């Protein structure tokens, strides 16, 4: 009886050992975005972009250093708050992630970048545009979008040269992103021979803009620029209409979402809004982006808001570096990631410079007709 029992135990042990050896190597990748709060729709859009990439990689079957890999997405919510951002960054480090995609906002990406750098974990932001993000000398920090110098500068020149803005007002939400893009916009307006007639500030939680818009109305603006996100921009456009301000409304990628018409509650006139999104596809690349949007809609029954394609590309670029390095260990694949060049993504061709910024970053200018976003031009 004892012999039989031992034989059963031995057989079970062999079976367990066989199962363990057949198991995939698990590689954890973190994703952080604000999936609660005023811009939760953008955070969820980002997270779905990461999930789409991870699901595709797992379905395809990827081997790293001769071992079959199963990718696991560890998704965290930073609520767009710097304190929560650093807390979840530490949580991901403690969870032994091999890389992080995120964060969405500059205000959370910048403080979190030190935590990832100290741990030696690569971080690719799909949407943080404040120049400071890649200027701290961290070797682990990358982004796949053009920064605010490019974004704000392009919009500032467009306001003066194309929209012929004579009285230009600037509002920002005092966040790292909003203030940064507004400053670059104002610089470019002045460099293009224009003038800023009025400058006002709000917060990213504000809902009533009567006082600042009344001050702006006195300057008879033909262009109002807002540095911030769509959750504030929508109600601001609505209140501009109520006050009889018929100016063009401009902003960066933070306002350039599919939700903006809903948030403005029908107050947007056709062609009134001009916004820019970091990234841009032209010619043959358009088909790839259109396919991505269709696949995304089919998978999640939701339209792409703004950044999901950049999150998808960031995830794929990170895994591509792991495959090329033959290792998912951060110290081994980080040098390969830094040398990324000519990677064909859905958002365009990706290569990093020595700071971790995307090279030759494109911008796409958009307006809205009805509740649909329409492309004006791709600018480099």
C-alpha positions in Angstrom: 0.0 0.0 0.0 2.8 2.4 1.0 4.7 1.5 -2.3 1.5 2.3 -4.3 1.1 5.6 -2.4 4.7 6.6 -3.1 4.3 5.8 -6.8 1.2 8.0 -6.9 3.1 10.9 -5.1 6.1 10.4 -7.5 3.7 10.5 -10.6 2.0 13.6 -9.3 5.4 15.3 -8.7 6.4 14.5 -12.3 3.1 15.8 -13.6 3.5 19.0 -11.6 7.2 19.4 -12.7 6.1 18.8 -16.3 3.4 21.4 -16.0 5.8 23.9 -14.5 8.4 23.5 -17.2 5.7 23.9 -19.8 4.5 27.1 -18.2 5.3 30.4 -19.9 7.7 32.9 -18.5 5.5 35.7 -17.1 6.6 39.3 -17.9 4.7 42.0 -16.0 4.3 45.4 -17.7 2.7 48.3 -15.8 0.3 50.9 -17.1 -0.7 54.1 -15.3 -3.4 56.6 -16.2 -6.2 58.5 -14.5 -9.1 56.0 -14.7 -11.0 58.0 -12.1 -11.8 61.7 -11.9 -12.6 64.3 -14.6 -10.5 62.8 -17.4 -11.2 59.2 -16.6 -12.4 58.7 -20.2 -8.9 59.5 -21.4 -7.3 57.3 -18.8 -9.5 54.4 -19.8 -8.7 55.0 -23.4 -5.0 54.7 -22.6 -5.5 51.6 -20.6 -7.5 50.0 -23.4 -4.6 50.8 -25.8 -2.2 48.9 -23.5 -4.7 46.0 -23.1 -5.0 45.7 -26.9 -1.2 45.5 -27.3 -0.9 42.9 -24.5 -3.7 40.7 -25.8 -2.3 40.8 -29.3 1.2 39.8 -28.1 -0.2 37.0 -26.0 -2.4 35.7 -28.9 0.6 35.9 -31.3 3.0 34.1 -29.0 6.3 35.9 -28.3 9.6 34.3 -27.3 12.3 36.2 -25.5 15.7 34.5 -25.2 14.3 31.2 -26.4 11.5 31.2 -23.7 7.8 31.5 -24.5 6.4 34.6 -22.8 3.0 35.4 -21.3 2.6 39.2 -20.7 0.7 40.4 -17.8 -0.7 44.0 -17.6 -0.7 45.6 -14.1 -3.0 48.6 -14.6 -3.0 51.4 -11.9 -5.1 54.6 -11.5 -3.2 57.8 -10.6 -6.4 60.0 -10.8 -4.2 62.6 -12.5 -2.8 63.4 -9.0 1.0 63.7 -8.5 0.9 62.2 -5.0 -1.2 59.2 -6.1 1.1 59.0 -9.2 4.2 58.4 -7.1 2.4 56.0 -4.8 1.3 53.7 -7.7 4.8 54.1 -9.3 6.3 52.6 -6.1 3.6 49.9 -6.1 4.6 48.9 -9.6 8.3 48.8 -8.7 7.5 46.6 -5.7 5.4 44.3 -8.0 8.6 43.7 -10.0 7.3 45.1 -13.4 9.8 44.9 -16.2 8.6 48.2 -17.7 6.0 50.9 -17.4 3.7 52.5 -20.0 2.5 55.9 -18.7 1.7 58.1 -17.0 -0.9 60.1 -19.0 -0.4 63.6 -17.5 2.9 65.4 -17.3 2.2 66.4 -13.7 2.2 62.7 -12.7 4.8 61.4 -15.2 7.5 63.8 -14.0 7.6 62.9 -10.3 7.0 59.2 -11.1 10.0 59.2 -13.5 12.4 59.5 -10.6 11.0 56.4 -8.9 11.3 54.3 -12.1 14.8 55.7 -12.7 16.0 54.8 -9.2 14.7 51.3 -9.7 16.2 51.1 -13.3 12.8 50.4 -14.9 12.1 51.8 -18.4 9.1 54.2 -18.6 7.6 55.2 -21.9 4.9 57.9 -21.7 2.4 57.9 -24.5 1.1 61.4 -23.8 3.3 63.5 -21.3 4.3 66.6 -23.4 6.0 68.9 -20.8 9.7 69.2 -21.9 10.9 68.7 -18.3 9.8 65.0 -18.5 12.9 64.0 -20.5 15.2 66.7 -19.2 16.2 65.2 -15.8 18.9 63.1 -17.2 17.2 59.8 -16.4 18.2 57.0 -18.8 14.9 55.2 -18.2 12.6 57.9 -19.5 11.1 58.0 -23.0 8.1 59.4 -24.8 6.4 58.6 -28.2 4.9 62.1 -28.7 6.2 65.5 -29.6 6.7 67.9 -26.6 5.0 71.2 -25.7 7.7 73.3 -27.4 6.6 71.7 -30.7 2.9 71.5 -29.8 2.4 75.0 -28.3 4.8 76.5 -30.8 2.9 75.1 -33.8 -0.5 76.3 -32.4 1.0 79.8 -31.6 2.2 80.3 -35.2 -1.1 79.0 -36.6 -3.1 81.4 -34.5 -1.2 84.4 -35.9 -0.4 83.3 -39.5 -3.5 81.2 -40.4 -6.3 82.5 -38.1 -5.0 86.1 -38.3 -5.4 86.5 -34.6 -5.2 90.2 -33.6 -6.5 89.9 -30.0 -5.3 86.6 -28.4 -6.3 85.5 -24.9 -4.5 82.7 -23.0 -5.9 80.6 -20.2 -4.2 77.7 -18.4 -5.1 75.3 -15.6 -1.8 75.7 -13.7 -0.8 72.0 -14.2 2.6 71.0 -15.6 0.9 70.2 -18.9 -1.5 73.2 -19.1 0.9 75.9 -18.0 3.7 74.4 -20.2 1.8 74.3 -23.4 0.2 77.8 -22.8 3.7 79.3 -22.2 5.0 77.8 -25.5 1.9 79.0 -27.3 2.4 82.6 -26.0 6.1 82.5 -26.9 5.3 81.5 -30.5 2.5 84.1 -30.8 5.0 86.8 -29.9 7.7 85.4 -32.1 5.3 85.4 -35.0 4.5 89.1 -34.6 1.3 88.6 -32.6 0.4 89.9 -29.1 -1.2 88.3 -26.0 -4.1 90.7 -25.1 -5.1 88.9 -21.8 -3.7 86.0 -19.7 -5.9 84.2 -17.1 -5.6 81.1 -14.9 -8.0 78.5 -13.6 -7.7 75.0 -12.2 -8.2 71.5 -13.6 -11.2 71.0 -11.3 -13.0 74.3 -12.0 -16.5 74.5 -13.5 -17.3 78.2 -13.4 -15.3 80.6 -15.6 -17.6 83.7 -15.6 -15.0 86.0 -13.9 -12.1 85.1 -16.2 -14.2 85.0 -19.4 -15.7 88.4 -18.5 -12.2 89.9 -18.2 -11.3 88.3 -21.5 -14.5 89.6 -23.2 -13.5 93.2 -22.5 -10.4 92.6 -24.8 -12.7 91.6 -27.7 -10.6 88.4 -28.4 -10.7 86.7 -31.8 -8.7 83.7 -30.5 -8.9 82.1 -27.0 -6.2 79.5 -26.2 -6.7 77.1 -23.3 -3.9 75.0 -21.8 -5.6 72.1 -20.1 -7.8 69.1 -20.6 -11.2 68.5 -22.4 -13.2 68.1 -19.1 -12.6 71.9 -18.4 -12.5 73.0 -22.1 -16.0 71.8 -22.8 -17.8 73.8 -20.1 -15.6 76.8 -20.9 -16.7 76.8 -24.6 -20.3 76.5 -23.3 -19.9 79.6 -21.0 -18.1 81.5 -23.8 -21.2 81.1 -25.9 -23.5 82.2 -23.1 -21.3 85.4 -22.7 -21.4 86.1 -26.4 -17.7 85.5 -27.0 -17.5 84.3 -30.6 -13.7 83.7 -30.7 -11.8 80.7 -32.2 -11.0 78.3 -29.4 -7.6 76.6 -29.5 -5.8 74.0 -27.4 -3.3 71.2 -27.3 -3.9 67.4 -27.4 -5.6 67.6 -23.9 -8.7 69.1 -25.5 -8.5 67.3 -28.8 -10.7 64.4 -27.9 -13.8 62.6 -29.2 -15.7 63.7 -26.0 -15.2 67.5 -26.5 -18.4 68.1 -28.4 -20.4 66.3 -25.7 -18.6 68.2 -22.9 -19.4 71.5 -24.7 -23.1 70.4 -24.9 -23.8 71.6 -28.4 -22.1 75.1 -27.9 -19.3 74.5 -30.5 -19.7 76.2 -33.9 -18.4 74.3 -36.9 -14.7 75.1 -37.3 -14.6 77.1 -34.1 -12.2 74.8 -32.3 -8.6 74.2 -33.6 -6.5 71.7 -31.6 -3.3 69.8 -32.1 -2.5 66.2 -31.3 1.0 65.0 -30.9 1.7 62.5 -33.6 0.5 62.3 -37.2 0.1 59.9 -40.0 0.2 60.6 -43.7 -0.1 58.7 -47.0 0.3 54.9 -46.6 0.4 55.1 -42.8 -3.3 56.3 -42.7 -4.5 52.8 -43.6 -2.7 51.4 -40.5 -4.3 54.0 -38.2 -7.7 53.4 -39.7 -7.4 49.7 -39.1 -6.3 50.3 -35.5 -9.3 52.5 -34.9 -11.7 49.9 -36.4 -10.1 47.0 -34.4 -10.3 49.1 -31.2 -14.0 49.8 -31.8 -14.6 46.1 -32.4 -12.7 45.0 -29.3 -14.0 47.5 -26.8 -17.2 48.9 -28.4 -15.7 52.4 -28.0 -14.1 55.0 -30.2 -10.5 56.0 -29.7 -10.4 59.2 -27.7 -6.8 60.5 -28.2 -3.8 58.5 -26.9 -4.8 54.8 -27.2 -2.7 54.3 -30.4 0.4 55.9 -28.7 0.0 53.6 -25.7 -0.3 50.6 -28.1 2.9 51.7 -30.0 4.8 52.4 -26.7 4.0 48.8 -25.5 5.0 47.3 -28.8 8.3 49.2 -28.9 9.1 48.1 -25.3 8.5 44.4 -26.1 10.4 44.8 -29.4 13.4 45.9 -27.4 13.0 42.9 -25.1 12.9 40.5 -28.0 16.0 42.1 -29.7 17.9 42.0 -26.4 16.9 38.4 -25.7 15.9 39.4 -22.2 13.0 41.1 -20.3 15.4 42.2 -17.6 15.4 46.1 -17.6 19.2 46.4 -17.4 19.6 44.2 -20.5 16.9 45.6 -22.8 17.1 49.3 -21.8 20.2 50.0 -24.0 18.4 48.3 -26.9 15.2 50.4 -26.2 17.3 53.6 -26.2 18.6 52.8 -29.7 15.1 52.2 -31.1 15.1 53.5 -34.7 12.8 53.0 -37.6 10.1 51.2 -35.7 7.0 51.3 -37.8 4.1 52.0 -35.5 0.5 52.9 -36.1 1.3 56.5 -35.0 4.3 56.7 -37.4 7.9 55.8 -37.4 9.5 55.7 -33.9 13.1 56.5 -33.0 14.4 58.1 -29.8 17.0 60.8 -29.4 19.6 60.8 -26.6 17.1 62.4 -24.2 14.5 59.7 -24.8 12.3 62.1 -27.0 10.7 60.8 -30.2 12.7 62.1 -33.2 11.0 64.2 -35.9 7.7 64.2 -34.0 4.7 65.0 -36.1 1.6 67.0 -35.0 -1.9 66.8 -36.4 -4.1 69.9 -36.4 -7.8 69.2 -36.1 -11.1 71.0 -36.1 -14.7 69.8 -35.4 -17.7 69.8 -37.7 -20.9 68.8 -35.9 -19.7 66.3 -33.3 -17.0 64.8 -35.6 -13.3 65.6 -35.5 -11.8 66.6 -38.9 -8.1 66.7 -39.8 -6.7 70.0 -41.0 -3.0 69.1 -41.6 0.0 67.1 -40.4 2.8 69.4 -39.4 6.5 68.5 -38.5 
